[in-house]
Amino acid sequence: MQPDQITLAVDVLANNTLVDEIFTRYEEQTNRSTYIGVGHLPDDRNTMGLYRTQPTRAGNFKGVGKSSVKMTKDITVSGVDNSTSLTAPIIFDFSASVPVGATIADLVHERERMIAVLRSHDFMNSLQLQMMV
């Protein structure tokens, strides 16, 4: 089980200055935990969800364990008419499927590849803001 409090060192401005963001366990269910961050309110969410699916054996294959992290933060955006604003969630999901027997080296390499994708601001901005695929 993850700890009741998780501290993430976040480079908020992408300038190599890390700021700690603390998430505290709020709710726990089978195969799922929800954490809330500073400033979380029911109508102004700042949450991190952790999820897992245990591997299921199939014949000689030991199965695939699945894990995911979902970050949800409500932000204010302009309405269609630009004279109003509304609250909407910005959501980021990360999920991984790992076959039983994968090595730490396998996991590190794939995580580093994903980190490289996320750290590429030009790529991510064109993907997310301009919807370029």
C-alpha positions as CSV (number, residue, x, y, z in Angstrom):
1,M,0.0,0.0,0.0
2,Q,1.2,3.5,-0.8
3,P,1.8,5.9,2.2
4,D,-1.0,8.1,3.5
5,Q,0.8,11.1,2.2
6,I,2.7,11.4,-1.1
7,T,4.9,14.4,-1.9
8,L,5.7,15.1,-5.5
9,A,8.6,17.4,-6.5
10,V,7.0,19.4,-9.3
11,D,8.8,21.7,-11.7
12,V,5.8,24.0,-11.9
13,L,7.3,26.6,-14.3
14,A,9.6,24.1,-16.2
15,N,12.6,26.1,-15.0
16,N,14.4,23.4,-12.9
17,T,12.9,24.8,-9.7
18,L,11.1,22.1,-7.8
19,V,8.1,22.8,-5.6
20,D,6.7,20.1,-3.3
21,E,3.0,19.3,-3.9
22,I,1.5,17.1,-1.1
23,F,-1.3,14.7,-1.6
24,T,-3.1,13.1,1.3
25,R,-5.1,9.9,1.2
26,Y,-8.8,10.7,1.1
27,E,-10.5,7.5,0.2
28,E,-9.5,3.9,-0.2
29,Q,-11.4,1.1,-2.0
30,T,-10.3,-2.3,-3.3
31,N,-7.6,-1.7,-5.9
32,R,-8.0,2.1,-5.8
33,S,-7.0,5.1,-3.6
34,T,-7.9,8.7,-4.0
35,Y,-5.6,11.4,-2.7
36,I,-6.4,15.1,-2.4
37,G,-4.0,18.0,-2.8
38,V,-3.7,21.4,-1.2
39,G,-6.8,23.6,-1.9
40,H,-9.0,20.7,-2.8
41,L,-12.8,21.4,-2.4
42,P,-15.7,19.4,-3.7
43,D,-16.3,22.1,-6.4
44,D,-12.6,22.8,-7.0
45,R,-10.9,19.4,-7.3
46,N,-7.2,18.7,-6.9
47,T,-7.0,14.9,-6.8
48,M,-4.7,12.1,-7.6
49,G,-6.2,8.6,-8.1
50,L,-4.1,5.4,-8.0
51,Y,-5.5,2.3,-9.6
52,R,-4.4,-1.3,-10.1
53,T,-5.6,-4.5,-11.8
54,Q,-3.9,-7.7,-10.6
55,P,-2.5,-10.0,-13.2
56,T,-4.6,-13.0,-14.3
57,R,-2.9,-16.1,-15.4
58,A,-3.8,-17.6,-18.8
59,G,-2.3,-21.0,-19.6
60,N,1.5,-20.7,-19.4
61,F,1.4,-16.9,-19.4
62,K,1.6,-15.3,-15.9
63,G,-0.5,-12.3,-16.9
64,V,-0.2,-8.5,-17.0
65,G,-0.5,-6.2,-14.0
66,K,-2.0,-2.9,-14.8
67,S,-1.5,0.3,-12.8
68,S,-2.5,3.9,-13.4
69,V,-2.4,7.4,-12.0
70,K,-5.0,10.0,-12.8
71,M,-4.5,13.6,-11.9
72,T,-7.5,15.9,-11.9
73,K,-7.4,19.7,-11.3
74,D,-10.3,22.1,-11.9
75,I,-9.3,25.2,-13.8
76,T,-11.2,28.3,-15.0
77,V,-11.6,28.7,-18.7
78,S,-13.5,31.2,-20.9
79,G,-16.9,30.3,-22.2
80,V,-17.8,30.3,-25.9
81,D,-18.8,34.0,-25.7
82,N,-15.7,35.0,-23.9
83,S,-17.8,37.1,-21.5
84,T,-18.3,34.2,-19.1
85,S,-16.0,31.8,-17.4
86,L,-16.6,28.3,-16.2
87,T,-14.8,25.6,-14.2
88,A,-13.6,22.5,-16.1
89,P,-11.2,19.7,-15.1
90,I,-7.8,19.2,-16.7
91,I,-7.1,15.5,-16.5
92,F,-3.9,13.6,-17.1
93,D,-3.9,9.8,-17.0
94,F,-0.9,7.6,-17.0
95,S,-1.3,3.9,-17.3
96,A,1.1,1.0,-17.6
97,S,0.6,-2.7,-18.4
98,V,3.5,-4.8,-17.2
99,P,3.8,-8.5,-17.9
100,V,4.8,-10.6,-14.8
101,G,8.5,-11.2,-15.0
102,A,9.5,-7.8,-16.4
103,T,12.7,-6.5,-14.9
104,I,13.4,-3.2,-13.2
105,A,15.6,-2.3,-16.2
106,D,12.6,-2.8,-18.5
107,L,10.4,-0.6,-16.3
108,V,13.0,2.1,-15.9
109,H,13.6,2.3,-19.7
110,E,9.9,2.6,-20.5
111,R,9.3,5.2,-17.7
112,E,12.2,7.3,-19.0
113,R,10.7,7.2,-22.5
114,M,7.4,8.4,-21.1
115,I,9.1,11.1,-19.1
116,A,10.9,12.2,-22.3
117,V,7.5,12.5,-24.0
118,L,6.1,14.5,-21.1
119,R,9.1,16.8,-20.9
120,S,9.0,17.7,-24.6
121,H,6.9,20.9,-24.3
122,D,6.9,21.5,-28.1
123,F,5.5,18.0,-28.7
124,M,3.0,18.0,-25.8
125,N,1.7,21.5,-26.6
126,S,1.2,20.7,-30.2
127,L,-0.5,17.4,-29.3
128,Q,-2.8,18.9,-26.6
129,L,-3.5,22.5,-27.6
130,Q,-3.5,22.1,-31.4
131,M,-4.6,18.4,-31.3
132,M,-1.9,17.4,-33.8
133,V,-1.4,13.6,-34.1
